[in-house]
């Protein structure tokens, strides 16, 4: 009887160890999958915000360009002087740089 109880205890102990190990493995697997999913979501959101930011930077650039054209009494999409166009170009590049900075910061989380 003691031999049977010992074997039963050994089998039950083995089953418990396997169950605990499996639980830990699948729990860790699920946690890793959740973390990966969160990282993917953060990246997608950062990319979306980056695209929106670049679109706004261009829209602002285009708006300032057209405002300058109107102020000079010229038509839409006019040629501006080097001085004025360089200022608009510089502002546009600075705005895009801010977008890129925000994008890279967004990916760090």
N, C-alpha and C positions, 0 to 999 in steps of 0.2 A: 504494500500500500504506500509506503514511504517513497519507493521508487517511482510509482505512478504520480504521486503528488509532486515529486521533484521534477519529473519530466513535464508535467502540466505547468508547473511554475516556470520552468525554463522556456516552454513554448509561449506561455502568456507573456513572459518578460521579453522574449524575442519579438512577439507581435507588437508589444507596446513600443519597443525601441524603433521598429520599422515604421510604425504609425507616427511617432514623434518626428522621426527623420523625414518622412514623406511630407508631413505637415509643414515642417520648417522649410523644406525644399520648395514646395508649392507656394508657401507664403512669401518666400524670398522672390520666387519667380513672378508672382503677382505684383509685388512691390516694384520690381524692376520694370515690368510692363507698364505699370501706372506712371512711374517716373519717366519712362521713354515717351509715353503718350503725352505727358505734361510738357516735356521738352519739345515735342513735335508741335503741340499747340502754341507754345510760346514762340517758336520759330515762325510758324505760319502767321501769327498775329504781328510779329515784328516785321515780316516781309510785307504784309498788307499795309501796316502803318508807314513803312518806308515808301511804298508806292504812292500812297496818298500824299505823303509829305513832298515827294518829288513833283507830283502833279500840281500841288498847291504852289510850290516854288516856281514852276513854269508858268502857271496861270498868273501869279503875281508879276513875274518878269514881263509877260506879254501885256498885262494891264498897264504896267509902268511905261512900256514902250509906246503903247497906243496913246496914253496920256501925254507923253512927250510929243508925239506926232501932232495931236490936236492942239497942244499949247503953241506949237510952231506954225499952226495953220496948214499943216500938211495932211494928206489923206492916210487912210488905214494902211499899216504895214510900210510906212515910209522909210526912207534911208535917213538915219540920224548921223550927226557929226561923230567923229571918232571919240571925242571927249564924252559925249552923252551916252553913246552906245557902249563904250568901255565901262562906264559907271554901272549901267544896267547889267552888263555881262558879269562884272565883278560881284555885284549883289546877288545875281542868280547863282554863281558858283559858290558863294558863301552860304546861301540858303541850302544848296544841295549838300554841302559839307556838314551842315547841322543835321540834315536828314540822315546822312551816313553815320554820324556820331550817335544819334539817337537809336539807329538800327543796331549798331554794334553793342551799345549799352543794353538794349532790349534782349540781345542774345545771351548776355551774361547771366541772366536769371533763370 
